[in-house]
Structure formats: C-alpha cells, structure tokens
Amino acid sequence: MEKKKSKKNQKGGGVDEQVEKKIYLTGDEHYELYEEVGHGVSASVHRALCKPLNEIVAIKILDFERENCDLDYS
C-alpha cells in the first residue's frame, strides 16, 4: 500500500515531525460494510473494513432518492 510522508508542525512547540499520510482506495471492492452507525437527510454512515489497510473506517453513502430529501435536482 502506498503511503505519502509529509512534515507537520505541532501546535505550540514548532517542532517538525514525519507523519504518514494514508492513501485510501476508492471502489466498493476494497471495503467490507458492517452495521449502520448513523444517518441523516441524504446519507447514511456505516462502519467498514478497509481491506488493503486492514483498518476499520467510516463510509458515508449518499442517497439522493430518499423521499425526505429536500435537495433540488433541477
């Protein structure tokens, strides 16, 4: 898995340190969805496993066809 390294300033100390920035892949084949942990007007949030990183993440799934969605599609 490809990772980028970048320098990040810490607040207060001004000390530079190396921080690994993870690259998350797009595409449903890279994730295994678990239970829904939240929802709103036009989206739901699920706990999921990012298979390439073997890490638990949150996935937001947008649903623009919900009947209570008040977004204007014109």
PDB file of N, H, CA, C and O in Angstrom:
ATOM      1  N   MET A   1       0.843  -1.174   0.000  1.00  0.00           N
ATOM      2  CA  MET A   1       0.000   0.000   0.000  1.00  0.00           C
ATOM      3  C   MET A   1       0.890   1.240   0.000  1.00  0.00           C
ATOM      4  O   MET A   1       1.841   1.331   0.777  1.00  0.00           O
ATOM      5  N   GLU A   2       0.582   2.173  -0.859  1.00  0.00           N
ATOM      6  H   GLU A   2      -0.191   2.100  -1.490  1.00  0.00           H
ATOM      7  CA  GLU A   2       1.373   3.400  -0.997  1.00  0.00           C
ATOM      8  C   GLU A   2       1.019   4.372   0.122  1.00  0.00           C
ATOM      9  O   GLU A   2      -0.155   4.584   0.424  1.00  0.00           O
ATOM     10  N   LYS A   3       2.040   4.956   0.731  1.00  0.00           N
ATOM     11  H   LYS A   3       2.994   4.783   0.486  1.00  0.00           H
ATOM     12  CA  LYS A   3       1.845   5.970   1.766  1.00  0.00           C
ATOM     13  C   LYS A   3       2.701   7.178   1.432  1.00  0.00           C
ATOM     14  O   LYS A   3       3.825   7.042   0.947  1.00  0.00           O
ATOM     15  N   LYS A   4       2.166   8.352   1.691  1.00  0.00           N
ATOM     16  H   LYS A   4       1.253   8.463   2.085  1.00  0.00           H
ATOM     17  CA  LYS A   4       2.919   9.582   1.485  1.00  0.00           C
ATOM     18  C   LYS A   4       3.416  10.073   2.835  1.00  0.00           C
ATOM     19  O   LYS A   4       2.735   9.922   3.849  1.00  0.00           O
ATOM     20  N   LYS A   5       4.598  10.658   2.843  1.00  0.00           N
ATOM     21  H   LYS A   5       5.151  10.780   2.019  1.00  0.00           H
ATOM     22  CA  LYS A   5       5.112  11.255   4.070  1.00  0.00           C
ATOM     23  C   LYS A   5       5.137  12.765   3.904  1.00  0.00           C
ATOM     24  O   LYS A   5       5.498  13.286   2.848  1.00  0.00           O
ATOM     25  N   SER A   6       4.756  13.442   4.944  1.00  0.00           N
ATOM     26  H   SER A   6       4.463  13.019   5.802  1.00  0.00           H
ATOM     27  CA  SER A   6       4.774  14.898   4.903  1.00  0.00           C
ATOM     28  C   SER A   6       5.195  15.417   6.267  1.00  0.00           C
ATOM     29  O   SER A   6       5.090  14.716   7.274  1.00  0.00           O
ATOM     30  N   LYS A   7       5.667  16.643   6.284  1.00  0.00           N
ATOM     31  H   LYS A   7       5.751  17.212   5.466  1.00  0.00           H
ATOM     32  CA  LYS A   7       6.043  17.269   7.555  1.00  0.00           C
ATOM     33  C   LYS A   7       4.857  18.047   8.073  1.00  0.00           C
ATOM     34  O   LYS A   7       4.117  18.674   7.315  1.00  0.00           O
ATOM     35  N   LYS A   8       4.693  17.992   9.375  1.00  0.00           N
ATOM     36  H   LYS A   8       5.294  17.483   9.991  1.00  0.00           H
ATOM     37  CA  LYS A   8       3.578  18.683  10.007  1.00  0.00           C
ATOM     38  C   LYS A   8       4.083  19.401  11.238  1.00  0.00           C
ATOM     39  O   LYS A   8       4.799  18.819  12.052  1.00  0.00           O
ATOM     40  N   ASN A   9       3.718  20.652  11.379  1.00  0.00           N
ATOM     41  H   ASN A   9       3.137  21.125  10.717  1.00  0.00           H
ATOM     42  CA  ASN A   9       4.093  21.437  12.547  1.00  0.00           C
ATOM     43  C   ASN A   9       3.170  21.117  13.700  1.00  0.00           C
ATOM     44  O   ASN A   9       1.951  21.095  13.526  1.00  0.00           O
ATOM     45  N   GLN A  10       3.719  20.869  14.866  1.00  0.00           N
ATOM     46  H   GLN A  10       4.709  20.887  15.007  1.00  0.00           H
ATOM     47  CA  GLN A  10       2.904  20.678  16.059  1.00  0.00           C
ATOM     48  C   GLN A  10       2.566  22.042  16.625  1.00  0.00           C
ATOM     49  O   GLN A  10       3.394  22.952  16.601  1.00  0.00           O
ATOM     50  N   LYS A  11       1.359  22.185  17.131  1.00  0.00           N
ATOM     51  H   LYS A  11       0.686  21.445  17.150  1.00  0.00           H
ATOM     52  CA  LYS A  11       0.954  23.456  17.735  1.00  0.00           C
ATOM     53  C   LYS A  11       1.730  23.678  19.020  1.00  0.00           C
ATOM     54  O   LYS A  11       1.917  22.759  19.818  1.00  0.00           O
ATOM     55  N   GLY A  12       2.164  24.876  19.201  1.00  0.00           N
ATOM     56  H   GLY A  12       2.012  25.622  18.553  1.00  0.00           H
ATOM     57  CA  GLY A  12       2.823  25.250  20.451  1.00  0.00           C
ATOM     58  C   GLY A  12       4.313  24.992  20.455  1.00  0.00           C
ATOM     59  O   GLY A  12       5.072  25.828  20.947  1.00  0.00           O
ATOM     60  N   GLY A  13       4.763  23.861  19.923  1.00  0.00           N
ATOM     61  H   GLY A  13       4.147  23.182  19.523  1.00  0.00           H
ATOM     62  CA  GLY A  13       6.175  23.522  20.006  1.00  0.00           C
ATOM     63  C   GLY A  13       6.982  23.951  18.804  1.00  0.00           C
ATOM     64  O   GLY A  13       8.181  24.205  18.922  1.00  0.00           O
ATOM     65  N   GLY A  14       6.347  24.036  17.652  1.00  0.00           N
ATOM     66  H   GLY A  14       5.373  23.830  17.556  1.00  0.00           H
ATOM     67  CA  GLY A  14       7.063  24.393  16.438  1.00  0.00           C
ATOM     68  C   GLY A  14       8.040  23.320  15.981  1.00  0.00           C
ATOM     69  O   GLY A  14       8.945  23.606  15.197  1.00  0.00           O
ATOM     70  N   VAL A  15       7.875  22.093  16.456  1.00  0.00           N
ATOM     71  H   VAL A  15       7.140  21.861  17.094  1.00  0.00           H
ATOM     72  CA  VAL A  15       8.784  21.005  16.126  1.00  0.00           C
ATOM     73  C   VAL A  15       8.253  20.260  14.913  1.00  0.00           C
ATOM     74  O   VAL A  15       7.080  19.889  14.873  1.00  0.00           O
ATOM     75  N   ASP A  16       9.119  20.039  13.916  1.00  0.00           N
ATOM     76  H   ASP A  16      10.072  20.340  13.948  1.00  0.00           H
ATOM     77  CA  ASP A  16       8.728  19.278  12.738  1.00  0.00           C
ATOM     78  C   ASP A  16       8.855  17.796  13.020  1.00  0.00           C
ATOM     79  O   ASP A  16       9.795  17.364  13.687  1.00  0.00           O
ATOM     80  N   GLU A  17       7.914  17.015  12.515  1.00  0.00           N
ATOM     81  H   GLU A  17       7.150  17.366  11.973  1.00  0.00           H
ATOM     82  CA  GLU A  17       7.971  15.568  12.668  1.00  0.00           C
ATOM     83  C   GLU A  17       7.456  14.918  11.386  1.00  0.00           C
ATOM     84  O   GLU A  17       6.716  15.542  10.625  1.00  0.00           O
ATOM     85  N   GLN A  18       7.838  13.692  11.150  1.00  0.00           N
ATOM     86  H   GLN A  18       8.439  13.185  11.768  1.00  0.00           H
ATOM     87  CA  GLN A  18       7.365  12.955   9.993  1.00  0.00           C
ATOM     88  C   GLN A  18       6.004  12.340  10.321  1.00  0.00           C
ATOM     89  O   GLN A  18       5.840  11.702  11.361  1.00  0.00           O
ATOM     90  N   VAL A  19       5.031  12.534   9.431  1.00  0.00           N
ATOM     91  H   VAL A  19       5.164  13.053   8.586  1.00  0.00           H
ATOM     92  CA  VAL A  19       3.695  11.991   9.601  1.00  0.00           C
ATOM     93  C   VAL A  19       3.353  11.208   8.347  1.00  0.00           C
ATOM     94  O   VAL A  19       3.492  11.714   7.233  1.00  0.00           O
ATOM     95  N   GLU A  20       2.902   9.966   8.529  1.00  0.00           N
ATOM     96  H   GLU A  20       2.788   9.556   9.434  1.00  0.00           H
ATOM     97  CA  GLU A  20       2.495   9.170   7.381  1.00  0.00           C
ATOM     98  C   GLU A  20       1.064   9.509   7.017  1.00  0.00           C
ATOM     99  O   GLU A  20       0.178   9.513   7.873  1.00  0.00           O
ATOM    100  N   LYS A  21       0.841   9.794   5.735  1.00  0.00           N
ATOM    101  H   LYS A  21       1.560   9.790   5.040  1.00  0.00           H
ATOM    102  CA  LYS A  21      -0.494  10.076   5.238  1.00  0.00           C
ATOM    103  C   LYS A  21      -0.962   8.848   4.474  1.00  0.00           C
ATOM    104  O   LYS A  21      -0.356   8.470   3.471  1.00  0.00           O
ATOM    105  N   LYS A  22      -2.036   8.224   4.943  1.00  0.00           N
ATOM    106  H   LYS A  22      -2.528   8.531   5.758  1.00  0.00           H
ATOM    107  CA  LYS A  22      -2.533   7.009   4.316  1.00  0.00           C
ATOM    108  C   LYS A  22      -3.329   7.338   3.063  1.00  0.00           C
ATOM    109  O   LYS A  22      -4.031   8.348   2.999  1.00  0.00           O
ATOM    110  N   ILE A  23      -3.210   6.478   2.080  1.00  0.00           N
ATOM    111  H   ILE A  23      -2.640   5.658   2.132  1.00  0.00           H
ATOM    112  CA  ILE A  23      -3.971   6.609   0.843  1.00  0.00           C
ATOM    113  C   ILE A  23      -5.084   5.566   0.875  1.00  0.00           C
ATOM    114  O   ILE A  23      -4.817   4.365   0.860  1.00  0.00           O
ATOM    115  N   TYR A  24      -6.329   6.028   0.919  1.00  0.00           N
ATOM    116  H   TYR A  24      -6.546   7.004   0.931  1.00  0.00           H
ATOM    117  CA  TYR A  24      -7.475   5.130   0.913  1.00  0.00           C
ATOM    118  C   TYR A  24      -7.961   4.957  -0.512  1.00  0.00           C
ATOM    119  O   TYR A  24      -8.160   5.939  -1.227  1.00  0.00           O
ATOM    120  N   LEU A  25      -8.151   3.719  -0.929  1.00  0.00           N
ATOM    121  H   LEU A  25      -7.989   2.921  -0.348  1.00  0.00           H
ATOM    122  CA  LEU A  25      -8.586   3.416  -2.280  1.00  0.00           C
ATOM    123  C   LEU A  25     -10.085   3.646  -2.427  1.00  0.00           C
ATOM    124  O   LEU A  25     -10.839   3.502  -1.464  1.00  0.00           O
ATOM    125  N   THR A  26     -10.511   4.003  -3.631  1.00  0.00           N
ATOM    126  H   THR A  26      -9.899   4.120  -4.413  1.00  0.00           H
ATOM    127  CA  THR A  26     -11.935   4.113  -3.910  1.00  0.00           C
ATOM    128  C   THR A  26     -12.388   2.823  -4.570  1.00  0.00           C
ATOM    129  O   THR A  26     -11.583   2.109  -5.168  1.00  0.00           O
ATOM    130  N   GLY A  27     -13.640   2.532  -4.466  1.00  0.00           N
ATOM    131  H   GLY A  27     -14.294   3.112  -3.981  1.00  0.00           H
ATOM    132  CA  GLY A  27     -14.193   1.323  -5.063  1.00  0.00           C
ATOM    133  C   GLY A  27     -14.673   0.370  -3.993  1.00  0.00           C
ATOM    134  O   GLY A  27     -13.968   0.086  -3.025  1.00  0.00           O
ATOM    135  N   ASP A  28     -15.885  -0.120  -4.183  1.00  0.00           N
ATOM    136  H   ASP A  28     -16.458   0.111  -4.969  1.00  0.00           H
ATOM    137  CA  ASP A  28     -16.501  -0.964  -3.157  1.00  0.00           C
ATOM    138  C   ASP A  28     -15.791  -2.292  -2.952  1.00  0.00           C
ATOM    139  O   ASP A  28     -15.977  -2.930  -1.915  1.00  0.00           O
ATOM    140  N   GLU A  29     -14.980  -2.727  -3.916  1.00  0.00           N
ATOM    141  H   GLU A  29     -14.829  -2.209  -4.758  1.00  0.00           H
ATOM    142  CA  GLU A  29     -14.267  -3.998  -3.758  1.00  0.00           C
ATOM    143  C   GLU A  29     -13.184  -3.935  -2.681  1.00  0.00           C
ATOM    144  O   GLU A  29     -12.685  -4.972  -2.245  1.00  0.00           O
ATOM    145  N   HIS A  30     -12.818  -2.726  -2.250  1.00  0.00           N
ATOM    146  H   HIS A  30     -13.223  -1.884  -2.605  1.00  0.00           H
ATOM    147  CA  HIS A  30     -11.765  -2.547  -1.247  1.00  0.00           C
ATOM    148  C   HIS A  30     -12.314  -2.452   0.180  1.00  0.00           C
ATOM    149  O   HIS A  30     -11.546  -2.325   1.134  1.00  0.00           O
ATOM    150  N   TYR A  31     -13.650  -2.515   0.326  1.00  0.00           N
ATOM    151  H   TYR A  31     -14.274  -2.619  -0.448  1.00  0.00           H
ATOM    152  CA  TYR A  31     -14.267  -2.325   1.636  1.00  0.00           C
ATOM    153  C   TYR A  31     -15.309  -3.398   1.912  1.00  0.00           C
ATOM    154  O   TYR A  31     -15.975  -3.886   0.998  1.00  0.00           O
ATOM    155  N   GLU A  32     -15.442  -3.761   3.190  1.00  0.00           N
ATOM    156  H   GLU A  32     -14.901  -3.365   3.932  1.00  0.00           H
ATOM    157  CA  GLU A  32     -16.492  -4.664   3.635  1.00  0.00           C
ATOM    158  C   GLU A  32     -17.365  -3.886   4.612  1.00  0.00           C
ATOM    159  O   GLU A  32     -16.919  -3.520   5.699  1.00  0.00           O
ATOM    160  N   LEU A  33     -18.622  -3.635   4.214  1.00  0.00           N
ATOM    161  H   LEU A  33     -18.984  -3.932   3.331  1.00  0.00           H
ATOM    162  CA  LEU A  33     -19.530  -2.846   5.045  1.00  0.00           C
ATOM    163  C   LEU A  33     -20.044  -3.667   6.219  1.00  0.00           C
ATOM    164  O   LEU A  33     -20.365  -4.848   6.086  1.00  0.00           O
ATOM    165  N   TYR A  34     -20.115  -3.002   7.381  1.00  0.00           N
ATOM    166  H   TYR A  34     -19.855  -2.043   7.489  1.00  0.00           H
ATOM    167  CA  TYR A  34     -20.699  -3.594   8.570  1.00  0.00           C
ATOM    168  C   TYR A  34     -21.975  -2.830   8.893  1.00  0.00           C
ATOM    169  O   TYR A  34     -22.699  -2.442   7.976  1.00  0.00           O
ATOM    170  N   GLU A  35     -22.264  -2.608  10.138  1.00  0.00           N
ATOM    171  H   GLU A  35     -21.676  -2.923  10.883  1.00  0.00           H
ATOM    172  CA  GLU A  35     -23.530  -2.007  10.542  1.00  0.00           C
ATOM    173  C   GLU A  35     -23.571  -0.503  10.262  1.00  0.00           C
ATOM    174  O   GLU A  35     -22.543   0.165  10.153  1.00  0.00           O
ATOM    175  N   GLU A  36     -24.816   0.003  10.149  1.00  0.00           N
ATOM    176  H   GLU A  36     -25.652  -0.540  10.237  1.00  0.00           H
ATOM    177  CA  GLU A  36     -25.035   1.444  10.020  1.00  0.00           C
ATOM    178  C   GLU A  36     -24.815   2.072  11.392  1.00  0.00           C
ATOM    179  O   GLU A  36     -25.340   1.584  12.393  1.00  0.00           O
ATOM    180  N   VAL A  37     -24.043   3.148  11.438  1.00  0.00           N
ATOM    181  H   VAL A  37     -23.616   3.544  10.625  1.00  0.00           H
ATOM    182  CA  VAL A  37     -23.769   3.818  12.709  1.00  0.00           C
ATOM    183  C   VAL A  37     -24.413   5.198  12.791  1.00  0.00           C
ATOM    184  O   VAL A  37     -24.381   5.834  13.845  1.00  0.00           O
ATOM    185  N   GLY A  38     -24.992   5.662  11.697  1.00  0.00           N
ATOM    186  H   GLY A  38     -25.018   5.145  10.841  1.00  0.00           H
ATOM    187  CA  GLY A  38     -25.661   6.951  11.705  1.00  0.00           C
ATOM    188  C   GLY A  38     -26.324   7.218  10.366  1.00  0.00           C
ATOM    189  O   GLY A  38     -26.010   6.574   9.364  1.00  0.00           O
ATOM    190  N   HIS A  39     -27.246   8.177  10.358  1.00  0.00           N
ATOM    191  H   HIS A  39     -27.501   8.700  11.171  1.00  0.00           H
ATOM    192  CA  HIS A  39     -27.884   8.566   9.104  1.00  0.00           C
ATOM    193  C   HIS A  39     -28.409   9.986   9.224  1.00  0.00           C
ATOM    194  O   HIS A  39     -28.640  10.500  10.318  1.00  0.00           O
ATOM    195  N   GLY A  40     -28.587  10.595   8.075  1.00  0.00           N
ATOM    196  H   GLY A  40     -28.400  10.177   7.186  1.00  0.00           H
ATOM    197  CA  GLY A  40     -29.100  11.954   8.008  1.00  0.00           C
ATOM    198  C   GLY A  40     -30.107  12.054   6.891  1.00  0.00           C
ATOM    199  O   GLY A  40     -30.664  11.045   6.459  1.00  0.00           O
ATOM    200  N   VAL A  41     -30.346  13.260   6.421  1.00  0.00           N
ATOM    201  H   VAL A  41     -29.894  14.080   6.772  1.00  0.00           H
ATOM    202  CA  VAL A  41     -31.355  13.508   5.399  1.00  0.00           C
ATOM    203  C   VAL A  41     -31.021  12.808   4.091  1.00  0.00           C
ATOM    204  O   VAL A  41     -31.903  12.220   3.466  1.00  0.00           O
ATOM    205  N   SER A  42     -29.777  12.861   3.669  1.00  0.00           N
ATOM    206  H   SER A  42     -29.060  13.339   4.177  1.00  0.00           H
ATOM    207  CA  SER A  42     -29.440  12.313   2.354  1.00  0.00           C
ATOM    208  C   SER A  42     -28.264  11.342   2.386  1.00  0.00           C
ATOM    209  O   SER A  42     -27.666  11.073   1.344  1.00  0.00           O
ATOM    210  N   ALA A  43     -27.922  10.814   3.554  1.00  0.00           N
ATOM    211  H   ALA A  43     -28.408  11.033   4.400  1.00  0.00           H
ATOM    212  CA  ALA A  43     -26.793   9.890   3.627  1.00  0.00           C
ATOM    213  C   ALA A  43     -26.892   9.014   4.863  1.00  0.00           C
ATOM    214  O   ALA A  43     -27.570   9.342   5.837  1.00  0.00           O
ATOM    215  N   SER A  44     -26.189   7.880   4.790  1.00  0.00           N
ATOM    216  H   SER A  44     -25.639   7.613   3.999  1.00  0.00           H
ATOM    217  CA  SER A  44     -26.028   7.023   5.957  1.00  0.00           C
ATOM    218  C   SER A  44     -24.539   6.759   6.137  1.00  0.00           C
ATOM    219  O   SER A  44     -23.770   6.826   5.178  1.00  0.00           O
ATOM    220  N   VAL A  45     -24.140   6.462   7.354  1.00  0.00           N
ATOM    221  H   VAL A  45     -24.765   6.407   8.133  1.00  0.00           H
ATOM    222  CA  VAL A  45     -22.734   6.195   7.658  1.00  0.00           C
ATOM    223  C   VAL A  45     -22.639   4.774   8.204  1.00  0.00           C
ATOM    224  O   VAL A  45     -23.381   4.379   9.103  1.00  0.00           O
ATOM    225  N   HIS A  46     -21.703   4.021   7.631  1.00  0.00           N
ATOM    226  H   HIS A  46     -21.100   4.343   6.901  1.00  0.00           H
ATOM    227  CA  HIS A  46     -21.516   2.627   8.027  1.00  0.00           C
ATOM    228  C   HIS A  46     -20.102   2.414   8.536  1.00  0.00           C
ATOM    229  O   HIS A  46     -19.154   3.044   8.069  1.00  0.00           O
ATOM    230  N   ARG A  47     -19.977   1.512   9.504  1.00  0.00           N
ATOM    231  H   ARG A  47     -20.747   0.999   9.884  1.00  0.00           H
ATOM    232  CA  ARG A  47     -18.667   1.036   9.911  1.00  0.00           C
ATOM    233  C   ARG A  47     -18.252   0.047   8.838  1.00  0.00           C
ATOM    234  O   ARG A  47     -19.074  -0.733   8.358  1.00  0.00           O
ATOM    235  N   ALA A  48     -16.966   0.073   8.455  1.00  0.00           N
ATOM    236  H   ALA A  48     -16.298   0.707   8.845  1.00  0.00           H
ATOM    237  CA  ALA A  48     -16.492  -0.793   7.378  1.00  0.00           C
ATOM    238  C   ALA A  48     -15.038  -1.163   7.597  1.00  0.00           C
ATOM    239  O   ALA A  48     -14.314  -0.505   8.344  1.00  0.00           O
ATOM    240  N   LEU A  49     -14.632  -2.219   6.937  1.00  0.00           N
ATOM    241  H   LEU A  49     -15.220  -2.754   6.331  1.00  0.00           H
ATOM    242  CA  LEU A  49     -13.239  -2.647   6.950  1.00  0.00           C
ATOM    243  C   LEU A  49     -12.603  -2.236   5.638  1.00  0.00           C
ATOM    244  O   LEU A  49     -13.089  -2.604   4.568  1.00  0.00           O
ATOM    245  N   CYS A  50     -11.513  -1.472   5.710  1.00  0.00           N
ATOM    246  H   CYS A  50     -11.118  -1.173   6.579  1.00  0.00           H
ATOM    247  CA  CYS A  50     -10.704  -1.162   4.532  1.00  0.00           C
ATOM    248  C   CYS A  50      -9.761  -2.350   4.369  1.00  0.00           C
ATOM    249  O   CYS A  50      -8.789  -2.479   5.115  1.00  0.00           O
ATOM    250  N   LYS A  51     -10.043  -3.219   3.396  1.00  0.00           N
ATOM    251  H   LYS A  51     -10.832  -3.114   2.791  1.00  0.00           H
ATOM    252  CA  LYS A  51      -9.300  -4.469   3.235  1.00  0.00           C
ATOM    253  C   LYS A  51      -7.804  -4.269   2.976  1.00  0.00           C
ATOM    254  O   LYS A  51      -6.999  -4.967   3.593  1.00  0.00           O
ATOM    255  N   PRO A  52      -7.391  -3.350   2.092  1.00  0.00           N
ATOM    256  CA  PRO A  52      -5.949  -3.199   1.833  1.00  0.00           C
ATOM    257  C   PRO A  52      -5.148  -2.761   3.056  1.00  0.00           C
ATOM    258  O   PRO A  52      -3.992  -3.154   3.210  1.00  0.00           O
ATOM    259  N   LEU A  53      -5.756  -1.946   3.933  1.00  0.00           N
ATOM    260  H   LEU A  53      -6.696  -1.627   3.808  1.00  0.00           H
ATOM    261  CA  LEU A  53      -5.050  -1.452   5.115  1.00  0.00           C
ATOM    262  C   LEU A  53      -5.390  -2.252   6.365  1.00  0.00           C
ATOM    263  O   LEU A  53      -4.773  -2.057   7.413  1.00  0.00           O
ATOM    264  N   ASN A  54      -6.374  -3.158   6.261  1.00  0.00           N
ATOM    265  H   ASN A  54      -6.874  -3.316   5.410  1.00  0.00           H
ATOM    266  CA  ASN A  54      -6.866  -3.922   7.408  1.00  0.00           C
ATOM    267  C   ASN A  54      -7.198  -2.984   8.572  1.00  0.00           C
ATOM    268  O   ASN A  54      -6.737  -3.169   9.699  1.00  0.00           O
ATOM    269  N   GLU A  55      -8.012  -1.976   8.262  1.00  0.00           N
ATOM    270  H   GLU A  55      -8.386  -1.826   7.347  1.00  0.00           H
ATOM    271  CA  GLU A  55      -8.332  -0.915   9.213  1.00  0.00           C
ATOM    272  C   GLU A  55      -9.830  -0.628   9.192  1.00  0.00           C
ATOM    273  O   GLU A  55     -10.446  -0.599   8.127  1.00  0.00           O
ATOM    274  N   ILE A  56     -10.415  -0.416  10.376  1.00  0.00           N
ATOM    275  H   ILE A  56      -9.914  -0.440  11.242  1.00  0.00           H
ATOM    276  CA  ILE A  56     -11.823  -0.046  10.467  1.00  0.00           C
ATOM    277  C   ILE A  56     -11.965   1.438  10.138  1.00  0.00           C
ATOM    278  O   ILE A  56     -11.231   2.276  10.662  1.00  0.00           O
ATOM    279  N   VAL A  57     -12.931   1.753   9.254  1.00  0.00           N
ATOM    280  H   VAL A  57     -13.527   1.073   8.829  1.00  0.00           H
ATOM    281  CA  VAL A  57     -13.163   3.124   8.812  1.00  0.00           C
ATOM    282  C   VAL A  57     -14.663   3.401   8.827  1.00  0.00           C
ATOM    283  O   VAL A  57     -15.467   2.493   9.039  1.00  0.00           O
ATOM    284  N   ALA A  58     -15.030   4.643   8.603  1.00  0.00           N
ATOM    285  H   ALA A  58     -14.378   5.381   8.430  1.00  0.00           H
ATOM    286  CA  ALA A  58     -16.434   5.039   8.436  1.00  0.00           C
ATOM    287  C   ALA A  58     -16.645   5.391   6.966  1.00  0.00           C
ATOM    288  O   ALA A  58     -15.850   6.115   6.368  1.00  0.00           O
ATOM    289  N   ILE A  59     -17.727   4.870   6.397  1.00  0.00           N
ATOM    290  H   ILE A  59     -18.374   4.282   6.883  1.00  0.00           H
ATOM    291  CA  ILE A  59     -18.069   5.127   4.996  1.00  0.00           C
ATOM    292  C   ILE A  59     -19.400   5.864   4.954  1.00  0.00           C
ATOM    293  O   ILE A  59     -20.389   5.403   5.525  1.00  0.00           O
ATOM    294  N   LYS A  60     -19.425   7.016   4.274  1.00  0.00           N
ATOM    295  H   LYS A  60     -18.622   7.390   3.811  1.00  0.00           H
ATOM    296  CA  LYS A  60     -20.672   7.759   4.097  1.00  0.00           C
ATOM    297  C   LYS A  60     -21.238   7.394   2.728  1.00  0.00           C
ATOM    298  O   LYS A  60     -20.555   7.508   1.710  1.00  0.00           O
ATOM    299  N   ILE A  61     -22.503   6.951   2.718  1.00  0.00           N
ATOM    300  H   ILE A  61     -23.058   6.858   3.545  1.00  0.00           H
ATOM    301  CA  ILE A  61     -23.168   6.563   1.482  1.00  0.00           C
ATOM    302  C   ILE A  61     -24.288   7.560   1.220  1.00  0.00           C
ATOM    303  O   ILE A  61     -25.239   7.653   1.996  1.00  0.00           O
ATOM    304  N   LEU A  62     -24.173   8.305   0.122  1.00  0.00           N
ATOM    305  H   LEU A  62     -23.401   8.230  -0.508  1.00  0.00           H
ATOM    306  CA  LEU A  62     -25.179   9.298  -0.242  1.00  0.00           C
ATOM    307  C   LEU A  62     -26.361   8.625  -0.920  1.00  0.00           C
ATOM    308  O   LEU A  62     -26.181   7.713  -1.727  1.00  0.00           O
ATOM    309  N   ASP A  63     -27.563   9.069  -0.596  1.00  0.00           N
ATOM    310  H   ASP A  63     -27.709   9.809   0.059  1.00  0.00           H
ATOM    311  CA  ASP A  63     -28.783   8.536  -1.183  1.00  0.00           C
ATOM    312  C   ASP A  63     -29.671   9.713  -1.568  1.00  0.00           C
ATOM    313  O   ASP A  63     -30.405  10.245  -0.735  1.00  0.00           O
ATOM    314  N   PHE A  64     -29.600  10.113  -2.827  1.00  0.00           N
ATOM    315  H   PHE A  64     -29.004   9.681  -3.503  1.00  0.00           H
ATOM    316  CA  PHE A  64     -30.358  11.277  -3.287  1.00  0.00           C
ATOM    317  C   PHE A  64     -31.789  10.927  -3.679  1.00  0.00           C
ATOM    318  O   PHE A  64     -32.531  11.798  -4.132  1.00  0.00           O
ATOM    319  N   GLU A  65     -32.185   9.681  -3.514  1.00  0.00           N
ATOM    320  H   GLU A  65     -31.582   8.974  -3.146  1.00  0.00           H
ATOM    321  CA  GLU A  65     -33.545   9.277  -3.875  1.00  0.00           C
ATOM    322  C   GLU A  65     -34.437   9.073  -2.659  1.00  0.00           C
ATOM    323  O   GLU A  65     -35.576   8.635  -2.817  1.00  0.00           O
ATOM    324  N   ARG A  66     -33.971   9.370  -1.463  1.00  0.00           N
ATOM    325  H   ARG A  66     -33.045   9.726  -1.334  1.00  0.00           H
ATOM    326  CA  ARG A  66     -34.818   9.253  -0.265  1.00  0.00           C
ATOM    327  C   ARG A  66     -35.995  10.197  -0.396  1.00  0.00           C
ATOM    328  O   ARG A  66     -35.860  11.301  -0.923  1.00  0.00           O
ATOM    329  N   GLU A  67     -37.163   9.757   0.090  1.00  0.00           N
ATOM    330  H   GLU A  67     -37.273   8.860   0.518  1.00  0.00           H
ATOM    331  CA  GLU A  67     -38.351  10.591  -0.043  1.00  0.00           C
ATOM    332  C   GLU A  67     -38.290  11.846   0.817  1.00  0.00           C
ATOM    333  O   GLU A  67     -38.950  12.833   0.491  1.00  0.00           O
ATOM    334  N   ASN A  68     -37.517  11.845   1.909  1.00  0.00           N
ATOM    335  H   ASN A  68     -36.981  11.043   2.174  1.00  0.00           H
ATOM    336  CA  ASN A  68     -37.445  13.035   2.760  1.00  0.00           C
ATOM    337  C   ASN A  68     -36.279  13.945   2.378  1.00  0.00           C
ATOM    338  O   ASN A  68     -35.974  14.892   3.103  1.00  0.00           O
ATOM    339  N   CYS A  69     -35.632  13.671   1.265  1.00  0.00           N
ATOM    340  H   CYS A  69     -35.879  12.902   0.676  1.00  0.00           H
ATOM    341  CA  CYS A  69     -34.522  14.513   0.806  1.00  0.00           C
ATOM    342  C   CYS A  69     -35.101  15.758   0.147  1.00  0.00           C
ATOM    343  O   CYS A  69     -35.869  15.645  -0.808  1.00  0.00           O
ATOM    344  N   ASP A  70     -34.750  16.942   0.636  1.00  0.00           N
ATOM    345  H   ASP A  70     -34.126  17.034   1.412  1.00  0.00           H
ATOM    346  CA  ASP A  70     -35.308  18.176   0.103  1.00  0.00           C
ATOM    347  C   ASP A  70     -34.360  18.896  -0.853  1.00  0.00           C
ATOM    348  O   ASP A  70     -34.519  20.093  -1.089  1.00  0.00           O
ATOM    349  N   LEU A  71     -33.384  18.189  -1.404  1.00  0.00           N
ATOM    350  H   LEU A  71     -33.255  17.216  -1.213  1.00  0.00           H
ATOM    351  CA  LEU A  71     -32.467  18.809  -2.361  1.00  0.00           C
ATOM    352  C   LEU A  71     -33.168  19.006  -3.695  1.00  0.00           C
ATOM    353  O   LEU A  71     -33.955  18.158  -4.115  1.00  0.00           O
ATOM    354  N   ASP A  72     -32.886  20.122  -4.367  1.00  0.00           N
ATOM    355  H   ASP A  72     -32.247  20.811  -4.026  1.00  0.00           H
ATOM    356  CA  ASP A  72     -33.491  20.435  -5.655  1.00  0.00           C
ATOM    357  C   ASP A  72     -32.607  19.848  -6.750  1.00  0.00           C
ATOM    358  O   ASP A  72     -31.426  20.188  -6.834  1.00  0.00           O
ATOM    359  N   TYR A  73     -33.149  18.983  -7.579  1.00  0.00           N
ATOM    360  H   TYR A  73     -34.108  18.707  -7.511  1.00  0.00           H
ATOM    361  CA  TYR A  73     -32.398  18.320  -8.632  1.00  0.00           C
ATOM    362  C   TYR A  73     -32.434  19.066  -9.956  1.00  0.00           C
ATOM    363  O   TYR A  73     -31.894  18.560 -10.940  1.00  0.00           O
ATOM    364  N   SER A  74     -33.044  20.246 -10.031  1.00  0.00           N
ATOM    365  H   SER A  74     -33.482  20.658  -9.232  1.00  0.00           H
ATOM    366  CA  SER A  74     -33.142  20.946 -11.318  1.00  0.00           C
ATOM    367  C   SER A  74     -31.911  21.757 -11.624  1.00  0.00           C
ATOM    368  O   SER A  74     -31.842  22.402 -12.670  1.00  0.00           O
TER     369      SER A  74
END
